[in-house]
Amino acid sequence: MADLWSIISANYKTVGLTVPSKTPYVPVEPTLYEGSWTGKYPDNKTFKITISNVMGFRAKVQYQSGGTNKFQEVLIKDNSFRIGDTKFTLTDLGKAQIKNVVTDPSSGQTFLDQAFASRSS
């Protein structure tokens, strides 16, 4: 039963990070997003986000960090999208902010990892 509550708690915290938007989905410029984005979290763990097939406001995304490898189709809105527990926000040309909700396996506590990513040429 404790595992169930920790899952619900972690999801509640993750959902709480989402601010509802009243703007509609609109097509984005594919060249702003497509490519490989890399960066490091404060604990020096590296990550790579690969964005491809941007059509309208949809894209295919792969997130890799440590032993984590996620593939997902995403919807881009307000210059950002979510892949699993990770949020990608385009901040400038070739730059993005990454926010990742991490759960400590030993304690079950969750925390927010934040980093910046740059797109490879």
HUPE-V21222 format. One line per field, one symbol per residue. psi: psi as a letter, one per 40 degrees, with the letter a starting at -180 (. if undefined). burial: + if it has 9 or more other C-alpha atoms within 8 Angstrom, else -. A space follows every 50 residues. Layout:
psi->???
burial->???
This chain:
psi->ddddddddddddddddehhiieiihiiihdeddiahhiahideehiihhh hifhhbeiihihhhhbehhhhihihhhfeiiihbehhhhhdiheiihhhh hhhhddeeiiihhiiiiihi.
burial->-----+---+---+------------------+++++++++---++++++ ++-++-+++++++++----++--+-++--++++-++++++----++++++ +++------+--+++++++--
